[in-house]
Amino acid sequence: MLAQDPQSAFARYGLAMEYVNGGRLEDAAREFQELVARNPDYAAAYFHAGQTYEKLGRLEEARAMYRRGIEVTSRAGDQHARSELEAALDLLD
C-alpha cells in the first residue's frame, strides 16, 4: 500500500506498527519520523514514536516526540490523546 501511495498516513502508520510488533524498532522509528514529517497532524504517531524511542533508550528523542504531540493535540483539541502524551512525558521526567 505504501509503495502505491507514499503520502498515505494510514499505510505508513501501519508499517511502523508492524515494525514495532516485529521488534524492528530502528525501522519503526524511521517510519514514525517520516510519518510526522509528511503528516504532522497525525496525532497517534507521536505517542507510538515516543514509546519506540523509549524502547531504544533514546529518551531525549522520546521526550521531543511527546512534546510535539502535545502541541499537535492541543491545537486539534484532542484532550484524550493529549492526556496520554502528557502522562508518557511525565513518566520520563
Contacts in CASP RR format, 6 or more apart in sequence:
PFRMAT RR
TARGET T0000
AUTHOR 0000-0000-0000
METHOD contacts of the structure
MODEL  1
MLAQDPQSAFARYGLAMEYVNGGRLEDAAREFQELVARNPDYAAAYFHAG
QTYEKLGRLEEARAMYRRGIEVTSRAGDQHARSELEAALDLLD
1 8 0 8 1.000
1 11 0 8 1.000
2 8 0 8 1.000
2 11 0 8 1.000
2 12 0 8 1.000
2 15 0 8 1.000
5 11 0 8 1.000
6 12 0 8 1.000
6 38 0 8 1.000
7 38 0 8 1.000
7 39 0 8 1.000
9 35 0 8 1.000
9 38 0 8 1.000
9 39 0 8 1.000
9 42 0 8 1.000
9 45 0 8 1.000
12 31 0 8 1.000
12 34 0 8 1.000
12 35 0 8 1.000
12 38 0 8 1.000
12 39 0 8 1.000
13 35 0 8 1.000
13 42 0 8 1.000
13 44 0 8 1.000
13 45 0 8 1.000
13 48 0 8 1.000
15 31 0 8 1.000
16 28 0 8 1.000
16 31 0 8 1.000
16 32 0 8 1.000
16 35 0 8 1.000
16 45 0 8 1.000
16 48 0 8 1.000
16 49 0 8 1.000
16 52 0 8 1.000
17 28 0 8 1.000
17 48 0 8 1.000
19 25 0 8 1.000
19 27 0 8 1.000
19 28 0 8 1.000
19 31 0 8 1.000
20 28 0 8 1.000
20 48 0 8 1.000
20 51 0 8 1.000
20 52 0 8 1.000
25 52 0 8 1.000
25 55 0 8 1.000
25 56 0 8 1.000
26 56 0 8 1.000
28 52 0 8 1.000
29 49 0 8 1.000
29 52 0 8 1.000
29 53 0 8 1.000
29 56 0 8 1.000
29 58 0 8 1.000
29 61 0 8 1.000
32 45 0 8 1.000
32 48 0 8 1.000
32 49 0 8 1.000
32 50 0 8 1.000
32 52 0 8 1.000
32 65 0 8 1.000
33 49 0 8 1.000
35 42 0 8 1.000
35 45 0 8 1.000
35 49 0 8 1.000
36 42 0 8 1.000
36 45 0 8 1.000
36 46 0 8 1.000
36 49 0 8 1.000
36 65 0 8 1.000
36 68 0 8 1.000
39 45 0 8 1.000
40 72 0 8 1.000
41 72 0 8 1.000
41 76 0 8 1.000
43 69 0 8 1.000
43 72 0 8 1.000
43 73 0 8 1.000
43 76 0 8 1.000
43 78 0 8 1.000
43 81 0 8 1.000
44 81 0 8 1.000
46 65 0 8 1.000
46 66 0 8 1.000
46 68 0 8 1.000
46 69 0 8 1.000
46 70 0 8 1.000
46 72 0 8 1.000
46 73 0 8 1.000
46 85 0 8 1.000
47 66 0 8 1.000
47 69 0 8 1.000
47 81 0 8 1.000
47 84 0 8 1.000
47 85 0 8 1.000
47 88 0 8 1.000
49 62 0 8 1.000
49 65 0 8 1.000
50 61 0 8 1.000
50 62 0 8 1.000
50 65 0 8 1.000
50 66 0 8 1.000
50 88 0 8 1.000
51 62 0 8 1.000
51 88 0 8 1.000
53 59 0 8 1.000
53 61 0 8 1.000
53 62 0 8 1.000
53 65 0 8 1.000
54 62 0 8 1.000
54 92 0 8 1.000
59 92 0 8 1.000
62 88 0 8 1.000
62 92 0 8 1.000
63 89 0 8 1.000
63 92 0 8 1.000
63 93 0 8 1.000
66 85 0 8 1.000
66 86 0 8 1.000
66 88 0 8 1.000
66 89 0 8 1.000
66 92 0 8 1.000
67 89 0 8 1.000
69 81 0 8 1.000
69 82 0 8 1.000
69 85 0 8 1.000
70 82 0 8 1.000
70 85 0 8 1.000
70 86 0 8 1.000
70 89 0 8 1.000
73 79 0 8 1.000
73 81 0 8 1.000
73 82 0 8 1.000
73 85 0 8 1.000
74 82 0 8 1.000
END
